[in-house]
């Protein structure tokens, strides 16, 4: 369980140093993207249109923040992660096309994303679900917001963060996935639980 | 003051209390879980949760950015005045809280995907009504996170399998949910009635405090048995492994049709947000779960 502190843009070589169970803190640009922003970004790529921000080497955060606006200035009031599995649908293409190095979310992602992280060089950093103020305090500035027509939760928020974390590296770029390992051992416990409760499977 | 104004103020206050300050029983359960968790990664998650709860209180900001779907439970005294004004007043309270707390706008039209921007829309906030004797109005708000909602499950058990069928249904639901609902979770479980009734009761069961066991001793025992069983899964805090998967199990039931055994499991995330206030006929307000303190 080593601790790493990375600044964006993060290189592929750096991200490949990370192993599952390491703890990571990210300083620099973190961009939020949920279902709708993933979908739109991939459509843009298909049409050859540039994204509002170049994502290479950045961290993408599965997050729909609570925001407030005074004058022209946005503030992230609460900004914990959303469930990442919904983005499994898009993430392999996303990593391939945009060279994002860190995906931040909660709940983990599946085999398709794990394979893509190994292939293109990226990690999944789990941030504690619901720990929204812990996250917001590490967001020092809302640099801009794009695609606000998607609604504030689904818009693309561009945050300046300082030591954003702790992120538990739970999918690394070497094919390891803590969530899939836990799911396997949970499956193995199922029979024991049935037995304790006197259930026939 | 007129009822509508009072209800709007109370609705706003309980919403604000709920999203910022977790109930004491939930905080106590999380502290106990942190002390007892043996998985190192699991402990880091519980630590982050406890730190976050403190920060939310300090900065008076919502404990989680998903401020949920807003659901009210109203116990309306049959002799209370202006009952027809309550729903409108609660809608106004939600709009105000969305702007002023602030809350995340979480009401989306399922057909055109447009977010209303103020947490209101067709049937939202949802108001559950119960007519009770007397002239008081008791209002509870639950703000229900999406992650834990996505794994709620209703189904039909073969009546011949009875309670063992229910136990299997619950264990399978927890294993299937895995890391998705922000464990540690609270489970509301209900059987009987019908598909809709069991789910409604399961969700409502989440309002019972964690330190209040079921008043029926047999069901209290079943709650404990299921709690111990589901914590053997090893899913752990945030699904990263550990022995704290479920903080509490709350069971309710309705009588069932001889041929049907409907069952429902409602998951709540660790940010189990609820708050209750009571309005008396003379307009005085009593906050029952939180101190009015900001």
Interface residues (C-beta under 8 A of the other chain):
Chain A: X1 X21 X23 X36 X63 X64 X65 X66 X67 X68 X77 X78 X79 X80 X82 X83 X85 X106 X107 X108 X126 X128 X129 X130 X131 X132 X133 X134 X135 X136 X137 X151 X152 X153 X154 X166 X168 X170 X178 X179 X181 X182 X183 X185 X186 X187 X189 X190 X192 X193 X194 X196 X197 X198 X199 X200
Chain B: X40 X41 X44 X45 X48 X49 X51 X52 X55 X56 X59 X61 X62 X63 X64 X65 X66 X67 X102 X103 X104 X105 X106 X108 X113 X114 X115 X117 X145 X146 X147 X150 X164 X167 X168 X171 X175 X178 X179 X180 X182 X225 X228 X229 X230 X232 X233 X234 X235 X236 X237 X238 X239 X240 X241 X269 X270 X271
